[in-house]
């Protein structure tokens, strides 16, 4: 499960809030490690870099769930 599915934020491509808030910077490849992606939204505010937002992300229900990939694996080609 990706973060946009878990949180039902509507910021995936074609989502209910994609037009008004923009497509999430974690979409489509980083939905399981969104804390590492700059520019994601939390609480309606754009978050910064990984280092800037990690404290907030560690409180997130998705981050604490079994769905978040806490192991960093760079599988992009």
N, C-alpha and C positions, 0 to 999 in steps of 0.2 A: 504494500500500500504506500502510495506517495503522500507527501505532506498535504497537498491540495485536496486529496480525497479524505484524509483523516480529519482535517480542519474544516473542510467544506467551504473554503474561502472564495471560490468562484474565479480565481485568477489564472486558471489553466487556459490554454488557447480555446476559444469558444465558450468559456465560462461566463456566468452571469455578471461578474464584475470586471472582466477583462477589458471591456471598452472604457469603463470609467476609471479604473485603477491601473490598467495595463496588465500585460501578461507577466507573471512572476518570473524573476530572473532564475529561479530554480527549475522552471519548466523547460523542456521535457525530460532532461537527463539527470537532474540532481534532486529529485523529489524525496530521496531517502537519505540525503545528507545536506539538507538545506541550510543548516547552521554554517556550513563552510562557504556559502555563496553570498557575496555582497549584494545589497539592494533588495533583499526580501522584505516583506512587510510583516510587522508584528504589532498587534494592538492598533492597527490603522496607520502606523508610522514606518517609513522606510528605515531599515536597519543598516548599519555600516559594514565594516569588514568583519571577518571571523573573530579577530581579537577584540574588536569593539562590542560585538553583540553576543559573544559566548556566554557571558553571565546571564543575560536574559534568556537565551536559548536553553540553558540548563534547567530553567524553570518550566519550559514548555512541555505540555502533555505529549505532544508528538515526539519530541526529543527523548523523553523518558520512556516512550513506548518501545515495544519489541520491533516496530517497523523502522525506526531510525537506524541507519548504518553507522555505528560508532567507529568501525574500522575503516580507515581511509584506503580505498582501493581506486586507483585511477585506471578505469577501463575504457576511457575514450580513445578513439583511434584518430 
